[in-house]
């Protein structure tokens, strides 16, 4: 029996092929962007640290090395919720620091375990006296999603937050906070306070350029496979000539 040509089958196949090619091209672009990003971060990592005033003037400041000297405000720590380390739930501990020029910035001191009782906040070790902190600047993505965006709690310190809103935290402190944090390197002590785990890893660096290229080839292969499968099925349906 003669089977007719299926326009719907061809249309669906072309849509699948077009989607696969589009995704493949997007992954190739992401690989190029990631190489440029890694080169930029490597250049910043080897640059001399700048002061807080210079960091505030910069537009392209993500991961810029910064050095500040000042005193930690031990009375108003901030706990960034839902941070895990080696599979254990906990917080990132951010402490306000007032530098010698009077500017304020949050210092990310590292990870603290949450404990069995979520209602009990962890103890925060104080940092006494003037300290010097040198570390990469980190500016969270303002589009970061949270499960529940709630207003800051009244009269609660440590202050537990789902995301770091520098303006809101600054208003609660009664100061103008810099719109970024400084992440303390893993090997750097802060006075006599215990050195916390500091598993810094930027999400944008989690996938290498080579991984993006591999994904691009996979999407390209899927598109070609869909096209080949359609052609094979189409020619198999063609009726044989009568003898």
ZADO-1210 file (C-alpha; in nm, 4 decimals, padded with zeros to 6 digits):
<atoms>
<atom x="00.0000" y="00.0000" z="00.0000" code="UNK" pos="1"/>
<atom x="00.1301" y="00.3420" z="-00.0958" code="UNK" pos="2"/>
<atom x="00.2105" y="00.5713" z="00.1962" code="UNK" pos="3"/>
<atom x="00.1701" y="00.9405" z="00.1482" code="UNK" pos="4"/>
<atom x="00.4227" y="01.2107" z="00.2273" code="UNK" pos="5"/>
<atom x="00.3724" y="01.3556" z="00.5793" code="UNK" pos="6"/>
<atom x="00.4104" y="01.7351" z="00.5909" code="UNK" pos="7"/>
<atom x="00.3571" y="01.7260" z="00.9687" code="UNK" pos="8"/>
<atom x="00.6434" y="01.4822" z="01.0170" code="UNK" pos="9"/>
<atom x="00.8742" y="01.7009" z="00.8074" code="UNK" pos="10"/>
<atom x="00.7692" y="02.0121" z="00.9978" code="UNK" pos="11"/>
<atom x="00.8317" y="01.8507" z="01.3360" code="UNK" pos="12"/>
<atom x="01.1696" y="01.7214" z="01.2229" code="UNK" pos="13"/>
<atom x="01.2742" y="02.0649" z="01.0975" code="UNK" pos="14"/>
<atom x="01.1634" y="02.2230" z="01.4254" code="UNK" pos="15"/>
<atom x="01.3700" y="01.9731" z="01.6244" code="UNK" pos="16"/>
<atom x="01.6736" y="02.0276" z="01.4006" code="UNK" pos="17"/>
<atom x="01.6398" y="02.4061" z="01.4246" code="UNK" pos="18"/>
<atom x="01.6129" y="02.3898" z="01.8054" code="UNK" pos="19"/>
<atom x="01.9194" y="02.1653" z="01.8301" code="UNK" pos="20"/>
<atom x="02.1247" y="02.3911" z="01.6018" code="UNK" pos="21"/>
<atom x="02.0187" y="02.6964" z="01.8007" code="UNK" pos="22"/>
<atom x="02.1204" y="02.5354" z="02.1289" code="UNK" pos="23"/>
<atom x="02.4475" y="02.4180" z="01.9770" code="UNK" pos="24"/>
<atom x="02.5306" y="02.7693" z="01.8597" code="UNK" pos="25"/>
<atom x="02.4376" y="02.9109" z="02.2011" code="UNK" pos="26"/>
<atom x="02.6778" y="02.6704" z="02.3719" code="UNK" pos="27"/>
<atom x="02.9577" y="02.7686" z="02.1336" code="UNK" pos="28"/>
<atom x="02.8937" y="03.1333" z="02.2215" code="UNK" pos="29"/>
<atom x="02.8945" y="03.0500" z="02.5923" code="UNK" pos="30"/>
<atom x="03.2319" y="02.8786" z="02.5488" code="UNK" pos="31"/>
<atom x="03.3769" y="03.1967" z="02.3961" code="UNK" pos="32"/>
<atom x="03.2233" y="03.4126" z="02.6666" code="UNK" pos="33"/>
<atom x="03.3599" y="03.1831" z="02.9373" code="UNK" pos="34"/>
<atom x="03.7127" y="03.2011" z="02.7932" code="UNK" pos="35"/>
<atom x="03.6962" y="03.5799" z="02.7930" code="UNK" pos="36"/>
<atom x="03.5557" y="03.5800" z="03.1469" code="UNK" pos="37"/>
<atom x="03.8278" y="03.3482" z="03.2767" code="UNK" pos="38"/>
<atom x="04.0976" y="03.5593" z="03.1133" code="UNK" pos="39"/>
<atom x="03.9543" y="03.8712" z="03.2760" code="UNK" pos="40"/>
<atom x="03.9387" y="03.7064" z="03.6194" code="UNK" pos="41"/>
<atom x="04.2956" y="03.5755" z="03.5839" code="UNK" pos="42"/>
<atom x="04.4181" y="03.9258" z="03.5024" code="UNK" pos="43"/>
<atom x="04.2343" y="04.0668" z="03.8056" code="UNK" pos="44"/>
<atom x="04.3667" y="03.7931" z="04.0333" code="UNK" pos="45"/>
<atom x="04.7259" y="03.8918" z="03.9513" code="UNK" pos="46"/>
<atom x="04.6616" y="04.2653" z="03.9813" code="UNK" pos="47"/>
<atom x="04.7568" y="04.4677" z="04.2857" code="UNK" pos="48"/>
<atom x="04.4710" y="04.5130" z="04.5348" code="UNK" pos="49"/>
<atom x="04.2913" y="04.8461" z="04.5314" code="UNK" pos="50"/>
<atom x="04.1350" y="05.0398" z="04.8155" code="UNK" pos="51"/>
<atom x="03.7652" y="05.0604" z="04.8878" code="UNK" pos="52"/>
<atom x="03.7326" y="05.4073" z="04.7329" code="UNK" pos="53"/>
<atom x="03.8823" y="05.2867" z="04.4039" code="UNK" pos="54"/>
<atom x="03.6616" y="04.9759" z="04.4039" code="UNK" pos="55"/>
<atom x="03.3523" y="05.1944" z="04.4450" code="UNK" pos="56"/>
<atom x="03.4538" y="05.3982" z="04.1396" code="UNK" pos="57"/>
<atom x="03.5024" y="05.0966" z="03.9163" code="UNK" pos="58"/>
<atom x="03.2258" y="04.9671" z="03.6901" code="UNK" pos="59"/>
<atom x="03.3830" y="04.6305" z="03.6056" code="UNK" pos="60"/>
<atom x="03.4696" y="04.5293" z="03.9609" code="UNK" pos="61"/>
<atom x="03.3517" y="04.1698" z="03.9976" code="UNK" pos="62"/>
<atom x="03.6389" y="03.9702" z="04.1580" code="UNK" pos="63"/>
<atom x="03.8590" y="04.2773" z="04.1746" code="UNK" pos="64"/>
<atom x="04.1221" y="04.2308" z="04.4514" code="UNK" pos="65"/>
<atom x="04.0529" y="04.4773" z="04.7325" code="UNK" pos="66"/>
<atom x="04.2406" y="04.5621" z="05.0516" code="UNK" pos="67"/>
<atom x="04.0752" y="04.7391" z="05.3435" code="UNK" pos="68"/>
<atom x="04.1842" y="04.8159" z="05.6979" code="UNK" pos="69"/>
<atom x="03.9348" y="04.8848" z="05.9723" code="UNK" pos="70"/>
<atom x="03.7309" y="04.7397" z="06.2559" code="UNK" pos="71"/>
<atom x="03.4576" y="04.4780" z="06.2484" code="UNK" pos="72"/>
<atom x="03.1176" y="04.5639" z="06.3941" code="UNK" pos="73"/>
<atom x="03.0782" y="04.2531" z="06.6111" code="UNK" pos="74"/>
<atom x="02.7283" y="04.3479" z="06.7277" code="UNK" pos="75"/>
<atom x="02.5587" y="04.3241" z="06.3879" code="UNK" pos="76"/>
<atom x="02.6574" y="04.0074" z="06.1969" code="UNK" pos="77"/>
<atom x="02.4557" y="03.8934" z="05.8947" code="UNK" pos="78"/>
<atom x="02.3861" y="03.5260" z="05.8204" code="UNK" pos="79"/>
<atom x="02.3184" y="03.4399" z="05.4558" code="UNK" pos="80"/>
<atom x="02.0900" y="03.1382" z="05.4709" code="UNK" pos="81"/>
<atom x="02.0842" y="02.8190" z="05.2600" code="UNK" pos="82"/>
<atom x="02.4594" y="02.7826" z="05.2053" code="UNK" pos="83"/>
<atom x="02.5907" y="02.4262" z="05.2052" code="UNK" pos="84"/>
<atom x="02.9399" y="02.2944" z="05.2659" code="UNK" pos="85"/>
<atom x="03.0249" y="01.9267" z="05.2113" code="UNK" pos="86"/>
<atom x="02.6541" y="01.8471" z="05.2108" code="UNK" pos="87"/>
<atom x="02.5814" y="02.0224" z="05.5425" code="UNK" pos="88"/>
<atom x="02.3353" y="02.3120" z="05.5629" code="UNK" pos="89"/>
<atom x="02.4554" y="02.6401" z="05.7056" code="UNK" pos="90"/>
<atom x="02.5167" y="03.0098" z="05.6531" code="UNK" pos="91"/>
<atom x="02.7721" y="03.2494" z="05.5144" code="UNK" pos="92"/>
<atom x="02.8811" y="03.4896" z="05.7871" code="UNK" pos="93"/>
<atom x="02.9047" y="03.8515" z="05.6732" code="UNK" pos="94"/>
<atom x="03.0306" y="04.1126" z="05.9182" code="UNK" pos="95"/>
<atom x="03.0143" y="04.4903" z="05.8635" code="UNK" pos="96"/>
<atom x="03.3555" y="04.6583" z="05.8617" code="UNK" pos="97"/>
<atom x="03.4213" y="05.0306" z="05.8941" code="UNK" pos="98"/>
<atom x="03.7439" y="05.1249" z="05.7200" code="UNK" pos="99"/>
<atom x="03.9816" y="05.3992" z="05.8269" code="UNK" pos="100"/>
<atom x="03.8102" y="05.6514" z="05.5979" code="UNK" pos="101"/>
<atom x="03.4670" y="05.5838" z="05.7477" code="UNK" pos="102"/>
<atom x="03.3280" y="05.3713" z="05.4644" code="UNK" pos="103"/>
<atom x="03.1360" y="05.0522" z="05.5377" code="UNK" pos="104"/>
<atom x="03.1590" y="04.7172" z="05.3597" code="UNK" pos="105"/>
<atom x="03.0455" y="04.3614" z="05.4344" code="UNK" pos="106"/>
<atom x="03.3240" y="04.1094" z="05.4911" code="UNK" pos="107"/>
<atom x="03.2307" y="03.7499" z="05.4076" code="UNK" pos="108"/>
<atom x="03.4146" y="03.5548" z="05.6748" code="UNK" pos="109"/>
<atom x="03.3108" y="03.2057" z="05.5619" code="UNK" pos="110"/>
<atom x="03.0673" y="02.9258" z="05.6373" code="UNK" pos="111"/>
<atom x="02.8972" y="02.8369" z="05.9671" code="UNK" pos="112"/>
<atom x="02.6937" y="02.5172" z="06.0250" code="UNK" pos="113"/>
<atom x="02.3235" y="02.5657" z="06.0920" code="UNK" pos="114"/>
<atom x="02.2855" y="02.3005" z="06.3603" code="UNK" pos="115"/>
<atom x="01.9950" y="02.0681" z="06.4372" code="UNK" pos="116"/>
<atom x="01.7614" y="02.3433" z="06.5608" code="UNK" pos="117"/>
<atom x="01.6903" y="02.6024" z="06.2937" code="UNK" pos="118"/>
<atom x="01.5415" y="02.8309" z="06.5558" code="UNK" pos="119"/>
<atom x="01.8790" y="02.8650" z="06.7282" code="UNK" pos="120"/>
<atom x="02.1312" y="03.0803" z="06.5434" code="UNK" pos="121"/>
<atom x="02.5002" y="02.9897" z="06.5632" code="UNK" pos="122"/>
<atom x="02.7436" y="03.1723" z="06.7869" code="UNK" pos="123"/>
<atom x="02.9572" y="03.4284" z="06.6064" code="UNK" pos="124"/>
<atom x="03.3148" y="03.4723" z="06.7280" code="UNK" pos="125"/>
<atom x="03.4108" y="03.8419" z="06.7592" code="UNK" pos="126"/>
<atom x="03.7052" y="03.9976" z="06.5769" code="UNK" pos="127"/>
<atom x="03.8841" y="04.2405" z="06.8064" code="UNK" pos="128"/>
<atom x="04.0877" y="04.5441" z="06.7085" code="UNK" pos="129"/>
<atom x="04.1870" y="04.6832" z="06.3718" code="UNK" pos="130"/>
<atom x="04.2463" y="04.4277" z="06.0964" code="UNK" pos="131"/>
<atom x="04.3544" y="04.4301" z="05.7332" code="UNK" pos="132"/>
<atom x="04.1465" y="04.2273" z="05.4899" code="UNK" pos="133"/>
<atom x="04.2598" y="04.1472" z="05.1361" code="UNK" pos="134"/>
<atom x="04.0298" y="03.9486" z="04.9125" code="UNK" pos="135"/>
<atom x="03.8265" y="03.9396" z="04.5919" code="UNK" pos="136"/>
<atom x="03.5236" y="04.1630" z="04.5589" code="UNK" pos="137"/>
<atom x="03.1984" y="03.9771" z="04.5028" code="UNK" pos="138"/>
<atom x="02.8780" y="04.1374" z="04.3776" code="UNK" pos="139"/>
<atom x="02.5790" y="03.8971" z="04.3854" code="UNK" pos="140"/>
<atom x="02.3438" y="03.8853" z="04.0909" code="UNK" pos="141"/>
<atom x="02.0474" y="04.1093" z="04.1715" code="UNK" pos="142"/>
<atom x="01.8250" y="03.8657" z="03.9763" code="UNK" pos="143"/>
<atom x="01.9014" y="03.5778" z="04.2134" code="UNK" pos="144"/>
<atom x="01.5854" y="03.3894" z="04.3046" code="UNK" pos="145"/>
<atom x="01.4920" y="03.2996" z="04.6601" code="UNK" pos="146"/>
<atom x="01.2180" y="03.0714" z="04.7871" code="UNK" pos="147"/>
<atom x="01.0640" y="03.3472" z="04.9946" code="UNK" pos="148"/>
<atom x="01.1592" y="03.7138" z="04.9783" code="UNK" pos="149"/>
<atom x="01.0695" y="03.8412" z="05.3261" code="UNK" pos="150"/>
<atom x="01.1396" y="04.1773" z="05.4912" code="UNK" pos="151"/>
<atom x="01.4277" y="04.1998" z="05.7361" code="UNK" pos="152"/>
<atom x="01.3415" y="04.0958" z="06.0878" code="UNK" pos="153"/>
<atom x="01.3088" y="04.3688" z="06.3499" code="UNK" pos="154"/>
<atom x="01.5680" y="04.3863" z="06.6291" code="UNK" pos="155"/>
<atom x="01.7274" y="04.0541" z="06.5363" code="UNK" pos="156"/>
<atom x="02.1033" y="04.0131" z="06.5412" code="UNK" pos="157"/>
<atom x="02.2541" y="03.8084" z="06.3947" code="UNK" pos="158"/>
<atom x="02.0351" y="03.9062" z="06.1035" code="UNK" pos="159"/>
<atom x="01.9309" y="03.6021" z="05.8973" code="UNK" pos="160"/>
<atom x="01.8654" y="03.6802" z="05.5282" code="UNK" pos="161"/>
<atom x="01.7814" y="03.4814" z="05.2158" code="UNK" pos="162"/>
<atom x="01.9797" y="03.7164" z="04.9917" code="UNK" pos="163"/>
<atom x="02.2118" y="04.0085" z="05.0520" code="UNK" pos="164"/>
<atom x="02.0283" y="04.3378" z="04.9978" code="UNK" pos="165"/>
<atom x="02.3018" y="04.5911" z="05.0657" code="UNK" pos="166"/>
<atom x="02.0687" y="04.8896" z="05.0747" code="UNK" pos="167"/>
<atom x="01.8238" y="04.7256" z="05.3164" code="UNK" pos="168"/>
<atom x="02.0989" y="04.6000" z="05.5466" code="UNK" pos="169"/>
<atom x="02.2651" y="04.9406" z="05.5360" code="UNK" pos="170"/>
<atom x="01.9395" y="05.1076" z="05.6391" code="UNK" pos="171"/>
<atom x="01.9050" y="04.8636" z="05.9276" code="UNK" pos="172"/>
<atom x="02.2607" y="04.9466" z="06.0349" code="UNK" pos="173"/>
<atom x="02.2102" y="05.3189" z="05.9808" code="UNK" pos="174"/>
<atom x="02.5074" y="05.3401" z="05.7433" code="UNK" pos="175"/>
<atom x="02.5735" y="05.3417" z="05.3682" code="UNK" pos="176"/>
<atom x="02.7096" y="05.0014" z="05.2736" code="UNK" pos="177"/>
<atom x="02.9220" y="04.9385" z="04.9669" code="UNK" pos="178"/>
<atom x="02.7124" y="04.7452" z="04.7092" code="UNK" pos="179"/>
<atom x="02.9362" y="04.4387" z="04.7296" code="UNK" pos="180"/>
<atom x="03.1108" y="04.2097" z="04.9750" code="UNK" pos="181"/>
<atom x="03.4763" y="04.1185" z="05.0177" code="UNK" pos="182"/>
<atom x="03.5398" y="03.7455" z="05.0407" code="UNK" pos="183"/>
<atom x="03.8212" y="03.6558" z="05.2781" code="UNK" pos="184"/>
<atom x="04.0659" y="03.4069" z="05.1198" code="UNK" pos="185"/>
<atom x="04.0755" y="03.0606" z="05.2825" code="UNK" pos="186"/>
<atom x="04.4214" y="03.1054" z="05.4317" code="UNK" pos="187"/>
<atom x="04.3703" y="03.4540" z="05.5775" code="UNK" pos="188"/>
<atom x="04.3062" y="03.4839" z="05.9547" code="UNK" pos="189"/>
<atom x="04.0910" y="03.7573" z="06.1040" code="UNK" pos="190"/>
<atom x="04.2458" y="03.8503" z="06.4366" code="UNK" pos="191"/>
<atom x="04.2040" y="03.5720" z="06.6923" code="UNK" pos="192"/>
<atom x="03.8723" y="03.4492" z="06.5490" code="UNK" pos="193"/>
<atom x="03.8643" y="03.0880" z="06.4226" code="UNK" pos="194"/>
<atom x="03.9251" y="03.0503" z="06.0500" code="UNK" pos="195"/>
<atom x="03.6000" y="02.9329" z="05.8917" code="UNK" pos="196"/>
<atom x="03.5624" y="02.7158" z="05.5796" code="UNK" pos="197"/>
<atom x="03.5538" y="02.9433" z="05.2758" code="UNK" pos="198"/>
<atom x="03.4386" y="02.7367" z="04.9778" code="UNK" pos="199"/>
<atom x="03.4183" y="03.0256" z="04.7352" code="UNK" pos="200"/>
<atom x="03.3008" y="02.9224" z="04.3918" code="UNK" pos="201"/>
<atom x="03.1318" y="03.1560" z="04.1463" code="UNK" pos="202"/>
<atom x="02.8386" y="02.9878" z="03.9733" code="UNK" pos="203"/>
<atom x="02.9405" y="03.1325" z="03.6380" code="UNK" pos="204"/>
<atom x="03.2756" y="02.9525" z="03.6598" code="UNK" pos="205"/>
<atom x="03.1273" y="02.6121" z="03.7410" code="UNK" pos="206"/>
<atom x="03.1236" y="02.4997" z="03.3759" code="UNK" pos="207"/>
<atom x="03.4475" y="02.5165" z="03.1770" code="UNK" pos="208"/>
<atom x="03.4681" y="02.6340" z="02.8129" code="UNK" pos="209"/>
<atom x="03.5484" y="02.2759" z="02.7127" code="UNK" pos="210"/>
<atom x="03.2271" y="02.1554" z="02.8754" code="UNK" pos="211"/>
<atom x="03.0270" y="02.4122" z="02.6785" code="UNK" pos="212"/>
<atom x="03.1950" y="02.2877" z="02.3595" code="UNK" pos="213"/>
<atom x="03.1021" y="01.9303" z="02.4465" code="UNK" pos="214"/>
<atom x="02.7403" y="02.0371" z="02.4981" code="UNK" pos="215"/>
<atom x="02.7478" y="02.2169" z="02.1629" code="UNK" pos="216"/>
<atom x="02.8642" y="01.8999" z="01.9871" code="UNK" pos="217"/>
<atom x="02.5966" y="01.6972" z="02.1632" code="UNK" pos="218"/>
<atom x="02.3193" y="01.9295" z="02.0454" code="UNK" pos="219"/>
<atom x="02.4620" y="01.9264" z="01.6942" code="UNK" pos="220"/>
<atom x="02.4709" y="01.5476" z="01.6997" code="UNK" pos="221"/>
<atom x="02.1107" y="01.5285" z="01.8199" code="UNK" pos="222"/>
<atom x="01.9998" y="01.7573" z="01.5372" code="UNK" pos="223"/>
<atom x="02.1793" y="01.5491" z="01.2757" code="UNK" pos="224"/>
<atom x="02.0391" y="01.2289" z="01.4274" code="UNK" pos="225"/>
<atom x="01.6833" y="01.3635" z="01.4060" code="UNK" pos="226"/>
<atom x="01.7328" y="01.4565" z="01.0410" code="UNK" pos="227"/>
<atom x="01.8849" y="01.1182" z="00.9525" code="UNK" pos="228"/>
<atom x="01.6049" y="00.9313" z="01.1287" code="UNK" pos="229"/>
<atom x="01.3447" y="01.1249" z="00.9318" code="UNK" pos="230"/>
<atom x="01.5187" y="01.0611" z="00.5997" code="UNK" pos="231"/>
<atom x="01.5578" y="00.6895" z="00.6709" code="UNK" pos="232"/>
<atom x="01.1922" y="00.6579" z="00.7723" code="UNK" pos="233"/>
<atom x="01.0775" y="00.8574" z="00.4681" code="UNK" pos="234"/>
<atom x="01.2661" y="00.6497" z="00.2115" code="UNK" pos="235"/>
<atom x="01.1610" y="00.3249" z="00.3730" code="UNK" pos="236"/>
<atom x="00.7976" y="00.4287" z="00.3254" code="UNK" pos="237"/>
<atom x="00.8409" y="00.4832" z="-00.0497" code="UNK" pos="238"/>
<atom x="00.6579" y="00.2119" z="-00.2479" code="UNK" pos="239"/>
<atom x="00.8604" y="-00.0355" z="-00.4458" code="UNK" pos="240"/>
<atom x="00.8064" y="-00.0288" z="-00.8261" code="UNK" pos="241"/>
<atom x="00.5968" y="-00.3143" z="-00.9684" code="UNK" pos="242"/>
<atom x="00.7765" y="-00.5721" z="-01.1811" code="UNK" pos="243"/>
</atoms>
